[in-house]
Amino acid sequence: MAELPDVRFLTVAEVAELMRVSKMTVYRLVHAGELPAVRFGRSYRVPESAVADAVQRPVSDVG
């Protein structure tokens, strides 16, 4: 079996706290495709690296 890369996933609430936005904003970013996420059952998980990329992105690139 192939080794999985060491990826840490965050919940929507954790992402919202890190980005200092509401959970609804995180859901909007996920549904718009601006923040990659994986769906587990009825919830979403966002790779920690994607959050770091989104936070470091210049403001003019967002929305």
HTML snippet that shows the backbone in 3Dmol.js (N, CA, C, O; Angstrom):
<script src="https://3Dmol.org/build/3Dmol-min.js"></script>
<div id="view" style="width:600px;height:400px;position:relative"></div>
<script>
const pdb = `
ATOM      1  N   MET A   1       0.844  -1.186   0.000  1.00  0.00           N
ATOM      2  CA  MET A   1       0.000   0.000   0.000  1.00  0.00           C
ATOM      3  C   MET A   1       0.889   1.248   0.000  1.00  0.00           C
ATOM      4  O   MET A   1       1.879   1.307   0.729  1.00  0.00           O
ATOM      5  N   ALA A   2       0.541   2.220  -0.799  1.00  0.00           N
ATOM      6  CA  ALA A   2       1.337   3.435  -0.928  1.00  0.00           C
ATOM      7  C   ALA A   2       1.214   4.289   0.335  1.00  0.00           C
ATOM      8  O   ALA A   2       0.167   4.329   0.981  1.00  0.00           O
ATOM      9  N   GLU A   3       2.304   4.966   0.666  1.00  0.00           N
ATOM     10  CA  GLU A   3       2.308   5.855   1.817  1.00  0.00           C
ATOM     11  C   GLU A   3       1.549   7.139   1.485  1.00  0.00           C
ATOM     12  O   GLU A   3       1.706   7.703   0.403  1.00  0.00           O
ATOM     13  N   LEU A   4       0.737   7.585   2.418  1.00  0.00           N
ATOM     14  CA  LEU A   4       0.023   8.848   2.251  1.00  0.00           C
ATOM     15  C   LEU A   4       0.900   9.989   2.741  1.00  0.00           C
ATOM     16  O   LEU A   4       1.595   9.850   3.747  1.00  0.00           O
ATOM     17  N   PRO A   5       0.875  11.111   2.042  1.00  0.00           N
ATOM     18  CA  PRO A   5       1.658  12.251   2.519  1.00  0.00           C
ATOM     19  C   PRO A   5       1.104  12.731   3.864  1.00  0.00           C
ATOM     20  O   PRO A   5      -0.069  12.526   4.177  1.00  0.00           O
ATOM     21  N   ASP A   6       1.953  13.358   4.631  1.00  0.00           N
ATOM     22  CA  ASP A   6       1.548  13.839   5.951  1.00  0.00           C
ATOM     23  C   ASP A   6       0.732  15.123   5.782  1.00  0.00           C
ATOM     24  O   ASP A   6       1.283  16.224   5.769  1.00  0.00           O
ATOM     25  N   VAL A   7      -0.581  14.966   5.654  1.00  0.00           N
ATOM     26  CA  VAL A   7      -1.476  16.094   5.453  1.00  0.00           C
ATOM     27  C   VAL A   7      -2.350  16.236   6.691  1.00  0.00           C
ATOM     28  O   VAL A   7      -2.906  15.254   7.182  1.00  0.00           O
ATOM     29  N   ARG A   8      -2.467  17.458   7.191  1.00  0.00           N
ATOM     30  CA  ARG A   8      -3.325  17.719   8.334  1.00  0.00           C
ATOM     31  C   ARG A   8      -4.568  18.442   7.835  1.00  0.00           C
ATOM     32  O   ARG A   8      -4.475  19.449   7.134  1.00  0.00           O
ATOM     33  N   PHE A   9      -5.724  17.920   8.200  1.00  0.00           N
ATOM     34  CA  PHE A   9      -6.984  18.518   7.797  1.00  0.00           C
ATOM     35  C   PHE A   9      -7.603  19.280   8.958  1.00  0.00           C
ATOM     36  O   PHE A   9      -7.516  18.860  10.112  1.00  0.00           O
ATOM     37  N   LEU A  10      -8.231  20.407   8.634  1.00  0.00           N
ATOM     38  CA  LEU A  10      -8.887  21.243   9.624  1.00  0.00           C
ATOM     39  C   LEU A  10     -10.390  21.264   9.372  1.00  0.00           C
ATOM     40  O   LEU A  10     -10.840  21.140   8.233  1.00  0.00           O
ATOM     41  N   THR A  11     -11.156  21.421  10.441  1.00  0.00           N
ATOM     42  CA  THR A  11     -12.604  21.562  10.290  1.00  0.00           C
ATOM     43  C   THR A  11     -12.917  22.978   9.821  1.00  0.00           C
ATOM     44  O   THR A  11     -12.061  23.861   9.852  1.00  0.00           O
ATOM     45  N   VAL A  12     -14.153  23.176   9.388  1.00  0.00           N
ATOM     46  CA  VAL A  12     -14.582  24.504   8.949  1.00  0.00           C
ATOM     47  C   VAL A  12     -14.459  25.505  10.101  1.00  0.00           C
ATOM     48  O   VAL A  12     -14.043  26.645   9.892  1.00  0.00           O
ATOM     49  N   ALA A  13     -14.817  25.083  11.302  1.00  0.00           N
ATOM     50  CA  ALA A  13     -14.715  25.971  12.471  1.00  0.00           C
ATOM     51  C   ALA A  13     -13.262  26.365  12.741  1.00  0.00           C
ATOM     52  O   ALA A  13     -12.984  27.519  13.066  1.00  0.00           O
ATOM     53  N   GLU A  14     -12.344  25.420  12.609  1.00  0.00           N
ATOM     54  CA  GLU A  14     -10.926  25.714  12.820  1.00  0.00           C
ATOM     55  C   GLU A  14     -10.402  26.671  11.758  1.00  0.00           C
ATOM     56  O   GLU A  14      -9.628  27.578  12.064  1.00  0.00           O
ATOM     57  N   VAL A  15     -10.822  26.472  10.509  1.00  0.00           N
ATOM     58  CA  VAL A  15     -10.410  27.362   9.425  1.00  0.00           C
ATOM     59  C   VAL A  15     -10.941  28.769   9.668  1.00  0.00           C
ATOM     60  O   VAL A  15     -10.215  29.748   9.494  1.00  0.00           O
ATOM     61  N   ALA A  16     -12.202  28.871  10.070  1.00  0.00           N
ATOM     62  CA  ALA A  16     -12.805  30.173  10.344  1.00  0.00           C
ATOM     63  C   ALA A  16     -12.052  30.905  11.447  1.00  0.00           C
ATOM     64  O   ALA A  16     -11.835  32.114  11.361  1.00  0.00           O
ATOM     65  N   GLU A  17     -11.660  30.178  12.471  1.00  0.00           N
ATOM     66  CA  GLU A  17     -10.923  30.787  13.574  1.00  0.00           C
ATOM     67  C   GLU A  17      -9.546  31.275  13.114  1.00  0.00           C
ATOM     68  O   GLU A  17      -9.125  32.378  13.464  1.00  0.00           O
ATOM     69  N   LEU A  18      -8.851  30.453  12.332  1.00  0.00           N
ATOM     70  CA  LEU A  18      -7.530  30.841  11.838  1.00  0.00           C
ATOM     71  C   LEU A  18      -7.588  32.042  10.903  1.00  0.00           C
ATOM     72  O   LEU A  18      -6.729  32.922  10.956  1.00  0.00           O
ATOM     73  N   MET A  19      -8.609  32.075  10.045  1.00  0.00           N
ATOM     74  CA  MET A  19      -8.732  33.156   9.072  1.00  0.00           C
ATOM     75  C   MET A  19      -9.475  34.363   9.635  1.00  0.00           C
ATOM     76  O   MET A  19      -9.534  35.421   9.009  1.00  0.00           O
ATOM     77  N   ARG A  20     -10.041  34.185  10.831  1.00  0.00           N
ATOM     78  CA  ARG A  20     -10.820  35.241  11.486  1.00  0.00           C
ATOM     79  C   ARG A  20     -11.991  35.707  10.634  1.00  0.00           C
ATOM     80  O   ARG A  20     -12.217  36.901  10.438  1.00  0.00           O
ATOM     81  N   VAL A  21     -12.726  34.716  10.136  1.00  0.00           N
ATOM     82  CA  VAL A  21     -13.950  34.953   9.378  1.00  0.00           C
ATOM     83  C   VAL A  21     -15.025  34.023   9.937  1.00  0.00           C
ATOM     84  O   VAL A  21     -14.744  33.185  10.795  1.00  0.00           O
ATOM     85  N   SER A  22     -16.241  34.173   9.453  1.00  0.00           N
ATOM     86  CA  SER A  22     -17.318  33.301   9.921  1.00  0.00           C
ATOM     87  C   SER A  22     -17.242  31.938   9.221  1.00  0.00           C
ATOM     88  O   SER A  22     -16.594  31.793   8.185  1.00  0.00           O
ATOM     89  N   LYS A  23     -17.910  30.958   9.804  1.00  0.00           N
ATOM     90  CA  LYS A  23     -17.965  29.636   9.182  1.00  0.00           C
ATOM     91  C   LYS A  23     -18.664  29.726   7.832  1.00  0.00           C
ATOM     92  O   LYS A  23     -18.290  29.015   6.900  1.00  0.00           O
ATOM     93  N   MET A  24     -19.669  30.581   7.711  1.00  0.00           N
ATOM     94  CA  MET A  24     -20.379  30.742   6.435  1.00  0.00           C
ATOM     95  C   MET A  24     -19.428  31.231   5.341  1.00  0.00           C
ATOM     96  O   MET A  24     -19.534  30.803   4.191  1.00  0.00           O
ATOM     97  N   THR A  25     -18.511  32.115   5.690  1.00  0.00           N
ATOM     98  CA  THR A  25     -17.524  32.589   4.716  1.00  0.00           C
ATOM     99  C   THR A  25     -16.643  31.443   4.243  1.00  0.00           C
ATOM    100  O   THR A  25     -16.319  31.358   3.059  1.00  0.00           O
ATOM    101  N   VAL A  26     -16.255  30.568   5.153  1.00  0.00           N
ATOM    102  CA  VAL A  26     -15.439  29.406   4.776  1.00  0.00           C
ATOM    103  C   VAL A  26     -16.234  28.515   3.829  1.00  0.00           C
ATOM    104  O   VAL A  26     -15.706  28.071   2.810  1.00  0.00           O
ATOM    105  N   TYR A  27     -17.504  28.249   4.154  1.00  0.00           N
ATOM    106  CA  TYR A  27     -18.343  27.439   3.265  1.00  0.00           C
ATOM    107  C   TYR A  27     -18.459  28.082   1.886  1.00  0.00           C
ATOM    108  O   TYR A  27     -18.425  27.381   0.874  1.00  0.00           O
ATOM    109  N   ARG A  28     -18.595  29.393   1.835  1.00  0.00           N
ATOM    110  CA  ARG A  28     -18.683  30.093   0.538  1.00  0.00           C
ATOM    111  C   ARG A  28     -17.395  29.921  -0.259  1.00  0.00           C
ATOM    112  O   ARG A  28     -17.439  29.678  -1.465  1.00  0.00           O
ATOM    113  N   LEU A  29     -16.257  30.045   0.405  1.00  0.00           N
ATOM    114  CA  LEU A  29     -14.972  29.860  -0.268  1.00  0.00           C
ATOM    115  C   LEU A  29     -14.830  28.439  -0.801  1.00  0.00           C
ATOM    116  O   LEU A  29     -14.317  28.232  -1.901  1.00  0.00           O
ATOM    117  N   VAL A  30     -15.283  27.466  -0.025  1.00  0.00           N
ATOM    118  CA  VAL A  30     -15.207  26.063  -0.452  1.00  0.00           C
ATOM    119  C   VAL A  30     -16.106  25.832  -1.656  1.00  0.00           C
ATOM    120  O   VAL A  30     -15.680  25.236  -2.646  1.00  0.00           O
ATOM    121  N   HIS A  31     -17.350  26.300  -1.577  1.00  0.00           N
ATOM    122  CA  HIS A  31     -18.300  26.073  -2.672  1.00  0.00           C
ATOM    123  C   HIS A  31     -17.919  26.831  -3.941  1.00  0.00           C
ATOM    124  O   HIS A  31     -18.243  26.394  -5.045  1.00  0.00           O
ATOM    125  N   ALA A  32     -17.230  27.966  -3.790  1.00  0.00           N
ATOM    126  CA  ALA A  32     -16.781  28.739  -4.951  1.00  0.00           C
ATOM    127  C   ALA A  32     -15.513  28.148  -5.569  1.00  0.00           C
ATOM    128  O   ALA A  32     -15.095  28.566  -6.649  1.00  0.00           O
ATOM    129  N   GLY A  33     -14.906  27.184  -4.890  1.00  0.00           N
ATOM    130  CA  GLY A  33     -13.688  26.577  -5.404  1.00  0.00           C
ATOM    131  C   GLY A  33     -12.428  27.354  -5.067  1.00  0.00           C
ATOM    132  O   GLY A  33     -11.348  27.023  -5.555  1.00  0.00           O
ATOM    133  N   GLU A  34     -12.552  28.385  -4.237  1.00  0.00           N
ATOM    134  CA  GLU A  34     -11.391  29.193  -3.873  1.00  0.00           C
ATOM    135  C   GLU A  34     -10.583  28.569  -2.747  1.00  0.00           C
ATOM    136  O   GLU A  34      -9.426  28.929  -2.532  1.00  0.00           O
ATOM    137  N   LEU A  35     -11.199  27.625  -2.021  1.00  0.00           N
ATOM    138  CA  LEU A  35     -10.520  26.933  -0.931  1.00  0.00           C
ATOM    139  C   LEU A  35     -10.795  25.446  -1.102  1.00  0.00           C
ATOM    140  O   LEU A  35     -11.933  25.007  -0.938  1.00  0.00           O
ATOM    141  N   PRO A  36      -9.764  24.661  -1.429  1.00  0.00           N
ATOM    142  CA  PRO A  36      -9.988  23.228  -1.641  1.00  0.00           C
ATOM    143  C   PRO A  36     -10.412  22.543  -0.349  1.00  0.00           C
ATOM    144  O   PRO A  36      -9.935  22.883   0.733  1.00  0.00           O
ATOM    145  N   ALA A  37     -11.306  21.584  -0.475  1.00  0.00           N
ATOM    146  CA  ALA A  37     -11.780  20.847   0.699  1.00  0.00           C
ATOM    147  C   ALA A  37     -12.184  19.444   0.287  1.00  0.00           C
ATOM    148  O   ALA A  37     -12.451  19.171  -0.883  1.00  0.00           O
ATOM    149  N   VAL A  38     -12.222  18.563   1.275  1.00  0.00           N
ATOM    150  CA  VAL A  38     -12.648  17.186   1.080  1.00  0.00           C
ATOM    151  C   VAL A  38     -13.882  16.986   1.936  1.00  0.00           C
ATOM    152  O   VAL A  38     -13.933  17.428   3.084  1.00  0.00           O
ATOM    153  N   ARG A  39     -14.862  16.328   1.379  1.00  0.00           N
ATOM    154  CA  ARG A  39     -16.086  16.089   2.134  1.00  0.00           C
ATOM    155  C   ARG A  39     -16.030  14.722   2.804  1.00  0.00           C
ATOM    156  O   ARG A  39     -15.803  13.706   2.148  1.00  0.00           O
ATOM    157  N   PHE A  40     -16.239  14.709   4.107  1.00  0.00           N
ATOM    158  CA  PHE A  40     -16.320  13.486   4.896  1.00  0.00           C
ATOM    159  C   PHE A  40     -17.726  13.414   5.453  1.00  0.00           C
ATOM    160  O   PHE A  40     -18.067  14.134   6.391  1.00  0.00           O
ATOM    161  N   GLY A  41     -18.544  12.544   4.875  1.00  0.00           N
ATOM    162  CA  GLY A  41     -19.940  12.472   5.325  1.00  0.00           C
ATOM    163  C   GLY A  41     -20.649  13.778   5.028  1.00  0.00           C
ATOM    164  O   GLY A  41     -20.755  14.193   3.874  1.00  0.00           O
ATOM    165  N   ARG A  42     -21.129  14.419   6.074  1.00  0.00           N
ATOM    166  CA  ARG A  42     -21.843  15.686   5.903  1.00  0.00           C
ATOM    167  C   ARG A  42     -20.984  16.890   6.219  1.00  0.00           C
ATOM    168  O   ARG A  42     -21.478  18.017   6.184  1.00  0.00           O
ATOM    169  N   SER A  43     -19.716  16.690   6.528  1.00  0.00           N
ATOM    170  CA  SER A  43     -18.850  17.807   6.890  1.00  0.00           C
ATOM    171  C   SER A  43     -17.678  17.926   5.924  1.00  0.00           C
ATOM    172  O   SER A  43     -17.366  16.996   5.180  1.00  0.00           O
ATOM    173  N   TYR A  44     -17.049  19.070   5.952  1.00  0.00           N
ATOM    174  CA  TYR A  44     -15.899  19.339   5.096  1.00  0.00           C
ATOM    175  C   TYR A  44     -14.638  19.421   5.943  1.00  0.00           C
ATOM    176  O   TYR A  44     -14.668  19.833   7.103  1.00  0.00           O
ATOM    177  N   ARG A  45     -13.526  19.017   5.329  1.00  0.00           N
ATOM    178  CA  ARG A  45     -12.212  19.174   5.935  1.00  0.00           C
ATOM    179  C   ARG A  45     -11.330  19.873   4.913  1.00  0.00           C
ATOM    180  O   ARG A  45     -11.353  19.552   3.724  1.00  0.00           O
ATOM    181  N   VAL A  46     -10.557  20.830   5.398  1.00  0.00           N
ATOM    182  CA  VAL A  46      -9.713  21.646   4.532  1.00  0.00           C
ATOM    183  C   VAL A  46      -8.249  21.354   4.872  1.00  0.00           C
ATOM    184  O   VAL A  46      -7.871  21.378   6.043  1.00  0.00           O
ATOM    185  N   PRO A  47      -7.426  21.080   3.862  1.00  0.00           N
ATOM    186  CA  PRO A  47      -6.006  20.852   4.146  1.00  0.00           C
ATOM    187  C   PRO A  47      -5.370  22.105   4.758  1.00  0.00           C
ATOM    188  O   PRO A  47      -5.610  23.222   4.300  1.00  0.00           O
ATOM    189  N   GLU A  48      -4.569  21.905   5.783  1.00  0.00           N
ATOM    190  CA  GLU A  48      -3.926  23.029   6.470  1.00  0.00           C
ATOM    191  C   GLU A  48      -3.078  23.851   5.497  1.00  0.00           C
ATOM    192  O   GLU A  48      -3.006  25.074   5.620  1.00  0.00           O
ATOM    193  N   SER A  49      -2.444  23.196   4.543  1.00  0.00           N
ATOM    194  CA  SER A  49      -1.613  23.913   3.569  1.00  0.00           C
ATOM    195  C   SER A  49      -2.448  24.853   2.699  1.00  0.00           C
ATOM    196  O   SER A  49      -1.969  25.917   2.305  1.00  0.00           O
ATOM    197  N   ALA A  50      -3.691  24.471   2.394  1.00  0.00           N
ATOM    198  CA  ALA A  50      -4.564  25.328   1.590  1.00  0.00           C
ATOM    199  C   ALA A  50      -4.943  26.589   2.363  1.00  0.00           C
ATOM    200  O   ALA A  50      -5.070  27.666   1.781  1.00  0.00           O
ATOM    201  N   VAL A  51      -5.124  26.450   3.673  1.00  0.00           N
ATOM    202  CA  VAL A  51      -5.445  27.613   4.508  1.00  0.00           C
ATOM    203  C   VAL A  51      -4.244  28.558   4.536  1.00  0.00           C
ATOM    204  O   VAL A  51      -4.405  29.772   4.410  1.00  0.00           O
ATOM    205  N   ALA A  52      -3.048  28.006   4.699  1.00  0.00           N
ATOM    206  CA  ALA A  52      -1.834  28.833   4.714  1.00  0.00           C
ATOM    207  C   ALA A  52      -1.679  29.578   3.393  1.00  0.00           C
ATOM    208  O   ALA A  52      -1.317  30.755   3.385  1.00  0.00           O
ATOM    209  N   ASP A  53      -1.949  28.904   2.275  1.00  0.00           N
ATOM    210  CA  ASP A  53      -1.867  29.552   0.963  1.00  0.00           C
ATOM    211  C   ASP A  53      -2.887  30.672   0.836  1.00  0.00           C
ATOM    212  O   ASP A  53      -2.574  31.742   0.315  1.00  0.00           O
ATOM    213  N   ALA A  54      -4.112  30.430   1.314  1.00  0.00           N
ATOM    214  CA  ALA A  54      -5.174  31.427   1.206  1.00  0.00           C
ATOM    215  C   ALA A  54      -4.867  32.657   2.055  1.00  0.00           C
ATOM    216  O   ALA A  54      -5.157  33.784   1.654  1.00  0.00           O
ATOM    217  N   VAL A  55      -4.286  32.439   3.213  1.00  0.00           N
ATOM    218  CA  VAL A  55      -3.968  33.557   4.104  1.00  0.00           C
ATOM    219  C   VAL A  55      -2.821  34.402   3.540  1.00  0.00           C
ATOM    220  O   VAL A  55      -2.795  35.618   3.734  1.00  0.00           O
ATOM    221  N   GLN A  56      -1.881  33.769   2.850  1.00  0.00           N
ATOM    222  CA  GLN A  56      -0.731  34.477   2.306  1.00  0.00           C
ATOM    223  C   GLN A  56      -1.017  35.115   0.947  1.00  0.00           C
ATOM    224  O   GLN A  56      -0.226  35.926   0.465  1.00  0.00           O
ATOM    225  N   ARG A  57      -2.130  34.760   0.336  1.00  0.00           N
ATOM    226  CA  ARG A  57      -2.496  35.305  -0.968  1.00  0.00           C
ATOM    227  C   ARG A  57      -2.760  36.805  -0.864  1.00  0.00           C
ATOM    228  O   ARG A  57      -3.389  37.246   0.099  1.00  0.00           O
ATOM    229  N   PRO A  58      -2.300  37.597  -1.824  1.00  0.00           N
ATOM    230  CA  PRO A  58      -2.586  39.040  -1.782  1.00  0.00           C
ATOM    231  C   PRO A  58      -4.092  39.308  -1.802  1.00  0.00           C
ATOM    232  O   PRO A  58      -4.856  38.559  -2.410  1.00  0.00           O
ATOM    233  N   VAL A  59      -4.502  40.368  -1.141  1.00  0.00           N
ATOM    234  CA  VAL A  59      -5.920  40.692  -1.004  1.00  0.00           C
ATOM    235  C   VAL A  59      -6.569  40.901  -2.361  1.00  0.00           C
ATOM    236  O   VAL A  59      -7.745  40.574  -2.525  1.00  0.00           O
ATOM    237  N   SER A  60      -5.843  41.439  -3.349  1.00  0.00           N
ATOM    238  CA  SER A  60      -6.428  41.688  -4.665  1.00  0.00           C
ATOM    239  C   SER A  60      -6.821  40.407  -5.386  1.00  0.00           C
ATOM    240  O   SER A  60      -7.652  40.443  -6.293  1.00  0.00           O
ATOM    241  N   ASP A  61      -6.228  39.255  -4.993  1.00  0.00           N
ATOM    242  CA  ASP A  61      -6.557  37.973  -5.627  1.00  0.00           C
ATOM    243  C   ASP A  61      -7.803  37.322  -5.054  1.00  0.00           C
ATOM    244  O   ASP A  61      -8.351  36.400  -5.657  1.00  0.00           O
ATOM    245  N   VAL A  62      -8.258  37.789  -3.900  1.00  0.00           N
ATOM    246  CA  VAL A  62      -9.410  37.173  -3.232  1.00  0.00           C
ATOM    247  C   VAL A  62     -10.687  37.845  -3.710  1.00  0.00           C
ATOM    248  O   VAL A  62     -10.779  39.071  -3.772  1.00  0.00           O
ATOM    249  N   GLY A  63     -11.684  37.004  -4.050  1.00  0.00           N
ATOM    250  CA  GLY A  63     -13.010  37.490  -4.423  1.00  0.00           C
ATOM    251  C   GLY A  63     -12.925  38.400  -5.559  1.00  0.00           C
ATOM    252  O   GLY A  63     -13.945  38.913  -6.018  1.00  0.00           O
TER     253      GLY A  63
END
`;
const viewer = $3Dmol.createViewer("view");
viewer.addModel(pdb, "pdb");
viewer.setStyle({}, {cartoon: {color: "spectrum"}});
viewer.zoomTo();
viewer.render();
</script>
